[in-house]
Amino acid sequence: VQAFVDKHELEFKILLDPRAIVQSLYRVRGYPTTVFVDGEGLVQGIHIGVLNQRQLESYLEQIGVGG
């Protein structure tokens, strides 16, 4: 995972869940799954599958981060 993060110069937090605790809490059914959480800690969106740039920007805008 770290090699992928380094290669793509990702700056956001990557969650590793080896005991599937978060997977169970968020009811993750497929990979990759992206959970969008607002500044108050509330889940504002869940996207299953690969995100393209337009989709990512749309989700971020919805939670007040993009734009």
Secondary structure, DSSP 8 states (H G I E B T S, - for coil): -HHHHHHTT--S-----TT-HHHHHTT--SSSEEEEE-TTS-EEEEEES---HHHHHHHHHHTT---
